[in-house]
């Protein structure tokens, strides 16, 4: 097993290679599992004459520790023991400002498009798991608010697919 210093060095070299080539590798966020609907927040957005209904859906889920790679590749050895236990039991959730735009979401029989996934907070838990809280910003139609409200504080199946990209996650660096 490589040391943390070697891992960091390799990651730096790989990252620099992509930067030198003018490319930025953006890992994709996706989710297919069970989450608890913790909170719903509805509002109207847009100019006065064109207001549309919007909703934030706050979700919480237990996820595999591999999801840390989306936020910070190489951080797992700092967070977990070799056996998968949490190294620092006093650690609170770490917040990330990532916004994953234009996702497709399926939740409680509803389909949403052009969804923003944001407000990520993740905390390591024992057994190579993590506690993940995040929000979806959706544009509900018809009775979708009522449908989601029926499942408030309950576990539901959620599928989040990222926007399909022409170059499989590689974008030109700005």
ABEGO torsion letter per residue (X at the ends): XBBAAAAAAAAAAAAAAAAAAGBBBBBBBBBBBBBBBABBBBBBBEBAAABBBBBBBBBBBBBBAAAAAAABBGAAAAABBAAGBBABAABBBBBBABBBBGBBBBBGGBBBBGBBBBGBBBBBBBGGBBBBBBBBBBBBBEAAAAAAAAABGBBBBBBBBBBBBAAGGBBBBX
